[in-house]
Amino acid sequence: MCSHYLSVNNPQNLKTYFDVTPPPAGAKEDIWPGYLGVFVRPHPLADVGDEAIPPREALLGAFGLIAHWASDTKIARHTYNARTETVAVKPSFRDAWRNARHCIIPAEAIFEPDWRSGKAVATRIARADGHPMGIAGLWAWWKSPLGDVLHSFTMLTINADAHPLMNQLHKPADEKRMVVILPEARYADWLNATPDQSKDFFRPYPAESLQATPLS
């Protein structure tokens, strides 16, 4: 599971790797549940035939999916990750899943605890080639009692018991999980996939393409 990551906020990197312009100011770089971060989704007007409208857009959203029926934003503390095995039926996620509200979360790195020494060692995990990660997610919108609209997102996770790197992290007795890191060539495919097509993306990212660095 991932509750802490570094967002991609650099305008040039957002354009180069995700083909979007930055959203309005306000995004954090060091992201925890409930913080505002950048996520990428298909532009809602991309299909109208206007060449001036880009195929995707970057928005600000809370890290932790806030379903439209939530009474407040506190639910984000528990909905920052969605298990791919149950995402279609969990009340917090099923509407976003059924409506294929796919998004990509740009991340310079994620952080996980390494317990091999017997105590947690914070570990930075990034792509070995230095490119940012594009993490598969779902997005939603929520309207406050005052009428303000807040977007939010969650990261999709898969089992990682057999992953050579990610199975070394977290407590020994815990199930090993990892976020779904998308191949760059398939960003557009993910954003436009139907629920039935989505399962094809739930594959572990190669361990040799990741780099883990313990933090002092």
PyMOL CGO cylinders between C-alpha atoms (Angstrom):
from pymol import cmd
from pymol.cgo import CYLINDER

trace = [
    CYLINDER, 0.00, 0.00, 0.00, 1.17, 3.53, -0.62, 0.3, 1, 1, 1, 1, 1, 1,
    CYLINDER, 1.17, 3.53, -0.62, 0.26, 6.42, 1.68, 0.3, 1, 1, 1, 1, 1, 1,
    CYLINDER, 0.26, 6.42, 1.68, 3.19, 8.74, 0.87, 0.3, 1, 1, 1, 1, 1, 1,
    CYLINDER, 3.19, 8.74, 0.87, 4.66, 9.87, -2.43, 0.3, 1, 1, 1, 1, 1, 1,
    CYLINDER, 4.66, 9.87, -2.43, 6.36, 12.76, -4.20, 0.3, 1, 1, 1, 1, 1, 1,
    CYLINDER, 6.36, 12.76, -4.20, 4.17, 14.42, -6.82, 0.3, 1, 1, 1, 1, 1, 1,
    CYLINDER, 4.17, 14.42, -6.82, 5.38, 15.63, -10.21, 0.3, 1, 1, 1, 1, 1, 1,
    CYLINDER, 5.38, 15.63, -10.21, 4.81, 19.38, -10.07, 0.3, 1, 1, 1, 1, 1, 1,
    CYLINDER, 4.81, 19.38, -10.07, 7.49, 20.58, -12.49, 0.3, 1, 1, 1, 1, 1, 1,
    CYLINDER, 7.49, 20.58, -12.49, 5.67, 22.08, -15.51, 0.3, 1, 1, 1, 1, 1, 1,
    CYLINDER, 5.67, 22.08, -15.51, 8.23, 20.76, -18.02, 0.3, 1, 1, 1, 1, 1, 1,
    CYLINDER, 8.23, 20.76, -18.02, 8.05, 17.21, -16.65, 0.3, 1, 1, 1, 1, 1, 1,
    CYLINDER, 8.05, 17.21, -16.65, 4.25, 17.28, -16.67, 0.3, 1, 1, 1, 1, 1, 1,
    CYLINDER, 4.25, 17.28, -16.67, 4.33, 18.31, -20.32, 0.3, 1, 1, 1, 1, 1, 1,
    CYLINDER, 4.33, 18.31, -20.32, 7.14, 15.96, -21.38, 0.3, 1, 1, 1, 1, 1, 1,
    CYLINDER, 7.14, 15.96, -21.38, 5.96, 12.79, -19.67, 0.3, 1, 1, 1, 1, 1, 1,
    CYLINDER, 5.96, 12.79, -19.67, 2.20, 13.29, -19.31, 0.3, 1, 1, 1, 1, 1, 1,
    CYLINDER, 2.20, 13.29, -19.31, 1.35, 15.78, -22.08, 0.3, 1, 1, 1, 1, 1, 1,
    CYLINDER, 1.35, 15.78, -22.08, -0.52, 18.16, -19.78, 0.3, 1, 1, 1, 1, 1, 1,
    CYLINDER, -0.52, 18.16, -19.78, -0.12, 21.70, -18.52, 0.3, 1, 1, 1, 1, 1, 1,
    CYLINDER, -0.12, 21.70, -18.52, -0.02, 22.24, -14.74, 0.3, 1, 1, 1, 1, 1, 1,
    CYLINDER, -0.02, 22.24, -14.74, -3.29, 22.79, -12.84, 0.3, 1, 1, 1, 1, 1, 1,
    CYLINDER, -3.29, 22.79, -12.84, -3.83, 25.98, -10.82, 0.3, 1, 1, 1, 1, 1, 1,
    CYLINDER, -3.83, 25.98, -10.82, -1.45, 26.56, -7.93, 0.3, 1, 1, 1, 1, 1, 1,
    CYLINDER, -1.45, 26.56, -7.93, -2.07, 24.70, -4.69, 0.3, 1, 1, 1, 1, 1, 1,
    CYLINDER, -2.07, 24.70, -4.69, -0.63, 21.23, -5.25, 0.3, 1, 1, 1, 1, 1, 1,
    CYLINDER, -0.63, 21.23, -5.25, 1.69, 19.83, -2.61, 0.3, 1, 1, 1, 1, 1, 1,
    CYLINDER, 1.69, 19.83, -2.61, 4.88, 18.02, -3.61, 0.3, 1, 1, 1, 1, 1, 1,
    CYLINDER, 4.88, 18.02, -3.61, 5.22, 15.76, -0.56, 0.3, 1, 1, 1, 1, 1, 1,
    CYLINDER, 5.22, 15.76, -0.56, 1.83, 14.02, -0.54, 0.3, 1, 1, 1, 1, 1, 1,
    CYLINDER, 1.83, 14.02, -0.54, 0.00, 12.23, 2.28, 0.3, 1, 1, 1, 1, 1, 1,
    CYLINDER, 0.00, 12.23, 2.28, -3.69, 11.23, 2.46, 0.3, 1, 1, 1, 1, 1, 1,
    CYLINDER, -3.69, 11.23, 2.46, -5.94, 14.29, 2.27, 0.3, 1, 1, 1, 1, 1, 1,
    CYLINDER, -5.94, 14.29, 2.27, -3.27, 16.51, 0.68, 0.3, 1, 1, 1, 1, 1, 1,
    CYLINDER, -3.27, 16.51, 0.68, -3.95, 18.16, -2.67, 0.3, 1, 1, 1, 1, 1, 1,
    CYLINDER, -3.95, 18.16, -2.67, -1.93, 16.66, -5.51, 0.3, 1, 1, 1, 1, 1, 1,
    CYLINDER, -1.93, 16.66, -5.51, -1.90, 16.55, -9.30, 0.3, 1, 1, 1, 1, 1, 1,
    CYLINDER, -1.90, 16.55, -9.30, -3.79, 13.89, -11.23, 0.3, 1, 1, 1, 1, 1, 1,
    CYLINDER, -3.79, 13.89, -11.23, -4.33, 13.46, -14.97, 0.3, 1, 1, 1, 1, 1, 1,
    CYLINDER, -4.33, 13.46, -14.97, -7.65, 12.46, -16.55, 0.3, 1, 1, 1, 1, 1, 1,
    CYLINDER, -7.65, 12.46, -16.55, -9.19, 12.55, -20.06, 0.3, 1, 1, 1, 1, 1, 1,
    CYLINDER, -9.19, 12.55, -20.06, -10.41, 16.02, -20.96, 0.3, 1, 1, 1, 1, 1, 1,
    CYLINDER, -10.41, 16.02, -20.96, -14.22, 15.98, -20.67, 0.3, 1, 1, 1, 1, 1, 1,
    CYLINDER, -14.22, 15.98, -20.67, -14.55, 17.77, -24.05, 0.3, 1, 1, 1, 1, 1, 1,
    CYLINDER, -14.55, 17.77, -24.05, -11.89, 15.79, -25.90, 0.3, 1, 1, 1, 1, 1, 1,
    CYLINDER, -11.89, 15.79, -25.90, -14.47, 14.05, -28.10, 0.3, 1, 1, 1, 1, 1, 1,
    CYLINDER, -14.47, 14.05, -28.10, -16.24, 17.14, -29.47, 0.3, 1, 1, 1, 1, 1, 1,
    CYLINDER, -16.24, 17.14, -29.47, -13.88, 17.40, -32.44, 0.3, 1, 1, 1, 1, 1, 1,
    CYLINDER, -13.88, 17.40, -32.44, -12.22, 20.69, -31.52, 0.3, 1, 1, 1, 1, 1, 1,
    CYLINDER, -12.22, 20.69, -31.52, -8.49, 20.44, -32.18, 0.3, 1, 1, 1, 1, 1, 1,
    CYLINDER, -8.49, 20.44, -32.18, -7.85, 23.19, -29.64, 0.3, 1, 1, 1, 1, 1, 1,
    CYLINDER, -7.85, 23.19, -29.64, -9.00, 20.91, -26.83, 0.3, 1, 1, 1, 1, 1, 1,
    CYLINDER, -9.00, 20.91, -26.83, -6.24, 18.61, -25.54, 0.3, 1, 1, 1, 1, 1, 1,
    CYLINDER, -6.24, 18.61, -25.54, -6.96, 14.89, -25.04, 0.3, 1, 1, 1, 1, 1, 1,
    CYLINDER, -6.96, 14.89, -25.04, -6.16, 15.04, -21.31, 0.3, 1, 1, 1, 1, 1, 1,
    CYLINDER, -6.16, 15.04, -21.31, -5.94, 17.53, -18.48, 0.3, 1, 1, 1, 1, 1, 1,
    CYLINDER, -5.94, 17.53, -18.48, -4.22, 17.88, -15.10, 0.3, 1, 1, 1, 1, 1, 1,
    CYLINDER, -4.22, 17.88, -15.10, -6.35, 18.75, -12.07, 0.3, 1, 1, 1, 1, 1, 1,
    CYLINDER, -6.35, 18.75, -12.07, -5.89, 19.27, -8.36, 0.3, 1, 1, 1, 1, 1, 1,
    CYLINDER, -5.89, 19.27, -8.36, -7.43, 16.61, -6.17, 0.3, 1, 1, 1, 1, 1, 1,
    CYLINDER, -7.43, 16.61, -6.17, -7.31, 15.20, -2.67, 0.3, 1, 1, 1, 1, 1, 1,
    CYLINDER, -7.31, 15.20, -2.67, -5.24, 12.03, -2.23, 0.3, 1, 1, 1, 1, 1, 1,
    CYLINDER, -5.24, 12.03, -2.23, -7.93, 9.64, -1.04, 0.3, 1, 1, 1, 1, 1, 1,
    CYLINDER, -7.93, 9.64, -1.04, -11.15, 9.10, -2.97, 0.3, 1, 1, 1, 1, 1, 1,
    CYLINDER, -11.15, 9.10, -2.97, -14.11, 11.06, -1.58, 0.3, 1, 1, 1, 1, 1, 1,
    CYLINDER, -14.11, 11.06, -1.58, -17.31, 9.49, -2.90, 0.3, 1, 1, 1, 1, 1, 1,
    CYLINDER, -17.31, 9.49, -2.90, -20.22, 11.78, -3.75, 0.3, 1, 1, 1, 1, 1, 1,
    CYLINDER, -20.22, 11.78, -3.75, -22.21, 10.40, -0.80, 0.3, 1, 1, 1, 1, 1, 1,
    CYLINDER, -22.21, 10.40, -0.80, -19.53, 11.12, 1.85, 0.3, 1, 1, 1, 1, 1, 1,
    CYLINDER, -19.53, 11.12, 1.85, -20.59, 13.48, 4.62, 0.3, 1, 1, 1, 1, 1, 1,
    CYLINDER, -20.59, 13.48, 4.62, -17.14, 15.09, 4.82, 0.3, 1, 1, 1, 1, 1, 1,
    CYLINDER, -17.14, 15.09, 4.82, -13.58, 14.70, 3.53, 0.3, 1, 1, 1, 1, 1, 1,
    CYLINDER, -13.58, 14.70, 3.53, -12.26, 12.59, 6.43, 0.3, 1, 1, 1, 1, 1, 1,
    CYLINDER, -12.26, 12.59, 6.43, -12.90, 9.42, 4.43, 0.3, 1, 1, 1, 1, 1, 1,
    CYLINDER, -12.90, 9.42, 4.43, -9.78, 10.27, 2.37, 0.3, 1, 1, 1, 1, 1, 1,
    CYLINDER, -9.78, 10.27, 2.37, -7.66, 8.99, 5.26, 0.3, 1, 1, 1, 1, 1, 1,
    CYLINDER, -7.66, 8.99, 5.26, -8.86, 5.47, 4.41, 0.3, 1, 1, 1, 1, 1, 1,
    CYLINDER, -8.86, 5.47, 4.41, -9.41, 5.54, 0.63, 0.3, 1, 1, 1, 1, 1, 1,
    CYLINDER, -9.41, 5.54, 0.63, -6.01, 6.53, -0.78, 0.3, 1, 1, 1, 1, 1, 1,
    CYLINDER, -6.01, 6.53, -0.78, -5.49, 2.98, -2.13, 0.3, 1, 1, 1, 1, 1, 1,
    CYLINDER, -5.49, 2.98, -2.13, -8.03, 0.72, -3.83, 0.3, 1, 1, 1, 1, 1, 1,
    CYLINDER, -8.03, 0.72, -3.83, -7.48, -3.03, -4.06, 0.3, 1, 1, 1, 1, 1, 1,
    CYLINDER, -7.48, -3.03, -4.06, -8.03, -4.19, -7.64, 0.3, 1, 1, 1, 1, 1, 1,
    CYLINDER, -8.03, -4.19, -7.64, -9.57, -7.41, -6.33, 0.3, 1, 1, 1, 1, 1, 1,
    CYLINDER, -9.57, -7.41, -6.33, -12.46, -5.56, -4.64, 0.3, 1, 1, 1, 1, 1, 1,
    CYLINDER, -12.46, -5.56, -4.64, -12.61, -2.14, -6.31, 0.3, 1, 1, 1, 1, 1, 1,
    CYLINDER, -12.61, -2.14, -6.31, -15.72, -3.04, -8.31, 0.3, 1, 1, 1, 1, 1, 1,
    CYLINDER, -15.72, -3.04, -8.31, -17.81, -3.78, -5.21, 0.3, 1, 1, 1, 1, 1, 1,
    CYLINDER, -17.81, -3.78, -5.21, -16.46, -1.55, -2.42, 0.3, 1, 1, 1, 1, 1, 1,
    CYLINDER, -16.46, -1.55, -2.42, -18.92, 1.30, -1.78, 0.3, 1, 1, 1, 1, 1, 1,
    CYLINDER, -18.92, 1.30, -1.78, -16.17, 3.91, -1.75, 0.3, 1, 1, 1, 1, 1, 1,
    CYLINDER, -16.17, 3.91, -1.75, -14.89, 2.98, -5.21, 0.3, 1, 1, 1, 1, 1, 1,
    CYLINDER, -14.89, 2.98, -5.21, -17.58, 1.15, -7.18, 0.3, 1, 1, 1, 1, 1, 1,
    CYLINDER, -17.58, 1.15, -7.18, -19.15, 4.23, -8.79, 0.3, 1, 1, 1, 1, 1, 1,
    CYLINDER, -19.15, 4.23, -8.79, -15.78, 5.49, -10.05, 0.3, 1, 1, 1, 1, 1, 1,
    CYLINDER, -15.78, 5.49, -10.05, -14.97, 2.00, -11.29, 0.3, 1, 1, 1, 1, 1, 1,
    CYLINDER, -14.97, 2.00, -11.29, -18.32, 1.45, -13.02, 0.3, 1, 1, 1, 1, 1, 1,
    CYLINDER, -18.32, 1.45, -13.02, -18.06, 4.83, -14.77, 0.3, 1, 1, 1, 1, 1, 1,
    CYLINDER, -18.06, 4.83, -14.77, -14.42, 4.17, -15.80, 0.3, 1, 1, 1, 1, 1, 1,
    CYLINDER, -14.42, 4.17, -15.80, -13.20, 7.38, -14.17, 0.3, 1, 1, 1, 1, 1, 1,
    CYLINDER, -13.20, 7.38, -14.17, -9.60, 6.47, -14.84, 0.3, 1, 1, 1, 1, 1, 1,
    CYLINDER, -9.60, 6.47, -14.84, -6.74, 8.78, -14.00, 0.3, 1, 1, 1, 1, 1, 1,
    CYLINDER, -6.74, 8.78, -14.00, -2.96, 8.79, -13.81, 0.3, 1, 1, 1, 1, 1, 1,
    CYLINDER, -2.96, 8.79, -13.81, -1.14, 10.01, -10.71, 0.3, 1, 1, 1, 1, 1, 1,
    CYLINDER, -1.14, 10.01, -10.71, 2.28, 11.47, -11.66, 0.3, 1, 1, 1, 1, 1, 1,
    CYLINDER, 2.28, 11.47, -11.66, 4.87, 10.53, -9.02, 0.3, 1, 1, 1, 1, 1, 1,
    CYLINDER, 4.87, 10.53, -9.02, 8.60, 11.14, -8.80, 0.3, 1, 1, 1, 1, 1, 1,
    CYLINDER, 8.60, 11.14, -8.80, 8.80, 8.41, -6.15, 0.3, 1, 1, 1, 1, 1, 1,
    CYLINDER, 8.80, 8.41, -6.15, 6.77, 6.49, -3.61, 0.3, 1, 1, 1, 1, 1, 1,
    CYLINDER, 6.77, 6.49, -3.61, 7.79, 5.61, -0.06, 0.3, 1, 1, 1, 1, 1, 1,
    CYLINDER, 7.79, 5.61, -0.06, 7.37, 2.25, 1.69, 0.3, 1, 1, 1, 1, 1, 1,
    CYLINDER, 7.37, 2.25, 1.69, 8.71, 0.82, 4.99, 0.3, 1, 1, 1, 1, 1, 1,
    CYLINDER, 8.71, 0.82, 4.99, 11.38, -1.89, 4.76, 0.3, 1, 1, 1, 1, 1, 1,
    CYLINDER, 11.38, -1.89, 4.76, 11.05, -4.23, 7.76, 0.3, 1, 1, 1, 1, 1, 1,
    CYLINDER, 11.05, -4.23, 7.76, 13.88, -6.70, 6.96, 0.3, 1, 1, 1, 1, 1, 1,
    CYLINDER, 13.88, -6.70, 6.96, 16.01, -5.33, 9.80, 0.3, 1, 1, 1, 1, 1, 1,
    CYLINDER, 16.01, -5.33, 9.80, 13.20, -5.85, 12.30, 0.3, 1, 1, 1, 1, 1, 1,
    CYLINDER, 13.20, -5.85, 12.30, 12.15, -2.21, 12.34, 0.3, 1, 1, 1, 1, 1, 1,
    CYLINDER, 12.15, -2.21, 12.34, 10.71, 0.09, 9.71, 0.3, 1, 1, 1, 1, 1, 1,
    CYLINDER, 10.71, 0.09, 9.71, 13.22, 1.83, 7.45, 0.3, 1, 1, 1, 1, 1, 1,
    CYLINDER, 13.22, 1.83, 7.45, 11.64, 4.42, 5.17, 0.3, 1, 1, 1, 1, 1, 1,
    CYLINDER, 11.64, 4.42, 5.17, 12.58, 3.55, 1.60, 0.3, 1, 1, 1, 1, 1, 1,
    CYLINDER, 12.58, 3.55, 1.60, 12.29, 5.67, -1.54, 0.3, 1, 1, 1, 1, 1, 1,
    CYLINDER, 12.29, 5.67, -1.54, 11.20, 3.74, -4.63, 0.3, 1, 1, 1, 1, 1, 1,
    CYLINDER, 11.20, 3.74, -4.63, 11.54, 5.31, -8.07, 0.3, 1, 1, 1, 1, 1, 1,
    CYLINDER, 11.54, 5.31, -8.07, 11.98, 4.27, -11.66, 0.3, 1, 1, 1, 1, 1, 1,
    CYLINDER, 11.98, 4.27, -11.66, 15.54, 3.24, -12.36, 0.3, 1, 1, 1, 1, 1, 1,
    CYLINDER, 15.54, 3.24, -12.36, 15.65, 5.28, -15.58, 0.3, 1, 1, 1, 1, 1, 1,
    CYLINDER, 15.65, 5.28, -15.58, 14.86, 8.51, -13.73, 0.3, 1, 1, 1, 1, 1, 1,
    CYLINDER, 14.86, 8.51, -13.73, 11.51, 9.04, -15.44, 0.3, 1, 1, 1, 1, 1, 1,
    CYLINDER, 11.51, 9.04, -15.44, 8.51, 9.78, -13.24, 0.3, 1, 1, 1, 1, 1, 1,
    CYLINDER, 8.51, 9.78, -13.24, 5.97, 7.07, -12.51, 0.3, 1, 1, 1, 1, 1, 1,
    CYLINDER, 5.97, 7.07, -12.51, 2.47, 7.14, -13.93, 0.3, 1, 1, 1, 1, 1, 1,
    CYLINDER, 2.47, 7.14, -13.93, 0.34, 5.34, -11.33, 0.3, 1, 1, 1, 1, 1, 1,
    CYLINDER, 0.34, 5.34, -11.33, -3.08, 4.01, -12.33, 0.3, 1, 1, 1, 1, 1, 1,
    CYLINDER, -3.08, 4.01, -12.33, -5.93, 5.48, -10.33, 0.3, 1, 1, 1, 1, 1, 1,
    CYLINDER, -5.93, 5.48, -10.33, -9.58, 6.43, -10.15, 0.3, 1, 1, 1, 1, 1, 1,
    CYLINDER, -9.58, 6.43, -10.15, -11.00, 9.91, -9.61, 0.3, 1, 1, 1, 1, 1, 1,
    CYLINDER, -11.00, 9.91, -9.61, -14.23, 11.32, -8.19, 0.3, 1, 1, 1, 1, 1, 1,
    CYLINDER, -14.23, 11.32, -8.19, -15.85, 14.64, -7.35, 0.3, 1, 1, 1, 1, 1, 1,
    CYLINDER, -15.85, 14.64, -7.35, -17.58, 15.65, -4.14, 0.3, 1, 1, 1, 1, 1, 1,
    CYLINDER, -17.58, 15.65, -4.14, -19.75, 18.67, -3.36, 0.3, 1, 1, 1, 1, 1, 1,
    CYLINDER, -19.75, 18.67, -3.36, -19.46, 20.20, 0.10, 0.3, 1, 1, 1, 1, 1, 1,
    CYLINDER, -19.46, 20.20, 0.10, -22.51, 21.42, 2.06, 0.3, 1, 1, 1, 1, 1, 1,
    CYLINDER, -22.51, 21.42, 2.06, -21.52, 24.94, 0.92, 0.3, 1, 1, 1, 1, 1, 1,
    CYLINDER, -21.52, 24.94, 0.92, -21.62, 23.90, -2.73, 0.3, 1, 1, 1, 1, 1, 1,
    CYLINDER, -21.62, 23.90, -2.73, -17.86, 23.78, -3.35, 0.3, 1, 1, 1, 1, 1, 1,
    CYLINDER, -17.86, 23.78, -3.35, -16.66, 20.96, -5.62, 0.3, 1, 1, 1, 1, 1, 1,
    CYLINDER, -16.66, 20.96, -5.62, -13.58, 18.97, -4.63, 0.3, 1, 1, 1, 1, 1, 1,
    CYLINDER, -13.58, 18.97, -4.63, -11.92, 16.39, -6.86, 0.3, 1, 1, 1, 1, 1, 1,
    CYLINDER, -11.92, 16.39, -6.86, -10.12, 13.40, -5.37, 0.3, 1, 1, 1, 1, 1, 1,
    CYLINDER, -10.12, 13.40, -5.37, -8.26, 10.28, -6.46, 0.3, 1, 1, 1, 1, 1, 1,
    CYLINDER, -8.26, 10.28, -6.46, -7.04, 6.89, -5.32, 0.3, 1, 1, 1, 1, 1, 1,
    CYLINDER, -7.04, 6.89, -5.32, -4.17, 4.63, -6.40, 0.3, 1, 1, 1, 1, 1, 1,
    CYLINDER, -4.17, 4.63, -6.40, -4.95, 1.09, -7.55, 0.3, 1, 1, 1, 1, 1, 1,
    CYLINDER, -4.95, 1.09, -7.55, -2.93, -1.71, -5.94, 0.3, 1, 1, 1, 1, 1, 1,
    CYLINDER, -2.93, -1.71, -5.94, -2.23, -5.36, -6.72, 0.3, 1, 1, 1, 1, 1, 1,
    CYLINDER, -2.23, -5.36, -6.72, -0.80, -8.29, -4.78, 0.3, 1, 1, 1, 1, 1, 1,
    CYLINDER, -0.80, -8.29, -4.78, 3.02, -8.29, -4.73, 0.3, 1, 1, 1, 1, 1, 1,
    CYLINDER, 3.02, -8.29, -4.73, 3.81, -11.50, -2.81, 0.3, 1, 1, 1, 1, 1, 1,
    CYLINDER, 3.81, -11.50, -2.81, 5.89, -12.72, -5.76, 0.3, 1, 1, 1, 1, 1, 1,
    CYLINDER, 5.89, -12.72, -5.76, 7.50, -9.40, -6.68, 0.3, 1, 1, 1, 1, 1, 1,
    CYLINDER, 7.50, -9.40, -6.68, 11.30, -9.57, -6.10, 0.3, 1, 1, 1, 1, 1, 1,
    CYLINDER, 11.30, -9.57, -6.10, 11.46, -6.03, -4.71, 0.3, 1, 1, 1, 1, 1, 1,
    CYLINDER, 11.46, -6.03, -4.71, 8.07, -5.17, -3.24, 0.3, 1, 1, 1, 1, 1, 1,
    CYLINDER, 8.07, -5.17, -3.24, 7.73, -8.48, -1.39, 0.3, 1, 1, 1, 1, 1, 1,
    CYLINDER, 7.73, -8.48, -1.39, 10.63, -7.40, 0.82, 0.3, 1, 1, 1, 1, 1, 1,
    CYLINDER, 10.63, -7.40, 0.82, 8.75, -4.41, 2.21, 0.3, 1, 1, 1, 1, 1, 1,
    CYLINDER, 8.75, -4.41, 2.21, 6.08, -3.99, 4.91, 0.3, 1, 1, 1, 1, 1, 1,
    CYLINDER, 6.08, -3.99, 4.91, 5.81, -6.18, 8.01, 0.3, 1, 1, 1, 1, 1, 1,
    CYLINDER, 5.81, -6.18, 8.01, 6.63, -9.88, 7.52, 0.3, 1, 1, 1, 1, 1, 1,
    CYLINDER, 6.63, -9.88, 7.52, 3.11, -11.06, 8.34, 0.3, 1, 1, 1, 1, 1, 1,
    CYLINDER, 3.11, -11.06, 8.34, 1.37, -8.48, 6.13, 0.3, 1, 1, 1, 1, 1, 1,
    CYLINDER, 1.37, -8.48, 6.13, 0.23, -9.14, 2.59, 0.3, 1, 1, 1, 1, 1, 1,
    CYLINDER, 0.23, -9.14, 2.59, 2.61, -7.52, 0.13, 0.3, 1, 1, 1, 1, 1, 1,
    CYLINDER, 2.61, -7.52, 0.13, 1.00, -4.90, -2.11, 0.3, 1, 1, 1, 1, 1, 1,
    CYLINDER, 1.00, -4.90, -2.11, 2.20, -2.49, -4.78, 0.3, 1, 1, 1, 1, 1, 1,
    CYLINDER, 2.20, -2.49, -4.78, 0.65, 0.30, -6.81, 0.3, 1, 1, 1, 1, 1, 1,
    CYLINDER, 0.65, 0.30, -6.81, -0.08, -0.26, -10.50, 0.3, 1, 1, 1, 1, 1, 1,
    CYLINDER, -0.08, -0.26, -10.50, 2.69, 1.56, -12.38, 0.3, 1, 1, 1, 1, 1, 1,
    CYLINDER, 2.69, 1.56, -12.38, 1.71, 2.03, -16.01, 0.3, 1, 1, 1, 1, 1, 1,
    CYLINDER, 1.71, 2.03, -16.01, 4.05, 1.69, -19.01, 0.3, 1, 1, 1, 1, 1, 1,
    CYLINDER, 4.05, 1.69, -19.01, 4.43, 5.14, -20.58, 0.3, 1, 1, 1, 1, 1, 1,
    CYLINDER, 4.43, 5.14, -20.58, 3.31, 3.83, -23.97, 0.3, 1, 1, 1, 1, 1, 1,
    CYLINDER, 3.31, 3.83, -23.97, -0.06, 2.81, -22.49, 0.3, 1, 1, 1, 1, 1, 1,
    CYLINDER, -0.06, 2.81, -22.49, -1.07, 6.00, -20.67, 0.3, 1, 1, 1, 1, 1, 1,
    CYLINDER, -1.07, 6.00, -20.67, -3.72, 6.85, -23.26, 0.3, 1, 1, 1, 1, 1, 1,
    CYLINDER, -3.72, 6.85, -23.26, -4.97, 3.25, -23.32, 0.3, 1, 1, 1, 1, 1, 1,
    CYLINDER, -4.97, 3.25, -23.32, -5.52, 3.30, -19.56, 0.3, 1, 1, 1, 1, 1, 1,
    CYLINDER, -5.52, 3.30, -19.56, -7.32, 6.64, -19.58, 0.3, 1, 1, 1, 1, 1, 1,
    CYLINDER, -7.32, 6.64, -19.58, -9.73, 5.39, -22.23, 0.3, 1, 1, 1, 1, 1, 1,
    CYLINDER, -9.73, 5.39, -22.23, -10.18, 1.77, -21.07, 0.3, 1, 1, 1, 1, 1, 1,
    CYLINDER, -10.18, 1.77, -21.07, -13.56, 0.34, -20.15, 0.3, 1, 1, 1, 1, 1, 1,
    CYLINDER, -13.56, 0.34, -20.15, -14.02, -1.50, -16.84, 0.3, 1, 1, 1, 1, 1, 1,
    CYLINDER, -14.02, -1.50, -16.84, -13.74, -4.83, -18.68, 0.3, 1, 1, 1, 1, 1, 1,
    CYLINDER, -13.74, -4.83, -18.68, -10.48, -3.74, -20.33, 0.3, 1, 1, 1, 1, 1, 1,
    CYLINDER, -10.48, -3.74, -20.33, -9.00, -2.38, -17.11, 0.3, 1, 1, 1, 1, 1, 1,
    CYLINDER, -9.00, -2.38, -17.11, -7.85, -5.71, -15.72, 0.3, 1, 1, 1, 1, 1, 1,
    CYLINDER, -7.85, -5.71, -15.72, -5.28, -6.00, -18.50, 0.3, 1, 1, 1, 1, 1, 1,
    CYLINDER, -5.28, -6.00, -18.50, -3.32, -3.19, -16.82, 0.3, 1, 1, 1, 1, 1, 1,
    CYLINDER, -3.32, -3.19, -16.82, -3.07, -4.85, -13.42, 0.3, 1, 1, 1, 1, 1, 1,
    CYLINDER, -3.07, -4.85, -13.42, 0.45, -6.18, -13.84, 0.3, 1, 1, 1, 1, 1, 1,
    CYLINDER, 0.45, -6.18, -13.84, 3.49, -5.78, -11.57, 0.3, 1, 1, 1, 1, 1, 1,
    CYLINDER, 3.49, -5.78, -11.57, 6.10, -3.32, -12.76, 0.3, 1, 1, 1, 1, 1, 1,
    CYLINDER, 6.10, -3.32, -12.76, 9.43, -5.11, -13.36, 0.3, 1, 1, 1, 1, 1, 1,
    CYLINDER, 9.43, -5.11, -13.36, 11.67, -5.10, -10.29, 0.3, 1, 1, 1, 1, 1, 1,
    CYLINDER, 11.67, -5.10, -10.29, 14.76, -4.43, -12.41, 0.3, 1, 1, 1, 1, 1, 1,
    CYLINDER, 14.76, -4.43, -12.41, 13.13, -1.19, -13.62, 0.3, 1, 1, 1, 1, 1, 1,
    CYLINDER, 13.13, -1.19, -13.62, 12.76, 0.14, -10.07, 0.3, 1, 1, 1, 1, 1, 1,
    CYLINDER, 12.76, 0.14, -10.07, 15.34, 1.49, -7.65, 0.3, 1, 1, 1, 1, 1, 1,
    CYLINDER, 15.34, 1.49, -7.65, 14.92, 1.34, -3.86, 0.3, 1, 1, 1, 1, 1, 1,
    CYLINDER, 14.92, 1.34, -3.86, 16.94, 3.72, -1.68, 0.3, 1, 1, 1, 1, 1, 1,
    CYLINDER, 16.94, 3.72, -1.68, 16.81, 3.58, 2.14, 0.3, 1, 1, 1, 1, 1, 1,
    CYLINDER, 16.81, 3.58, 2.14, 16.45, 7.01, 3.74, 0.3, 1, 1, 1, 1, 1, 1,
    CYLINDER, 16.45, 7.01, 3.74, 18.65, 8.05, 6.63, 0.3, 1, 1, 1, 1, 1, 1,
]
cmd.load_cgo(trace, "trace")
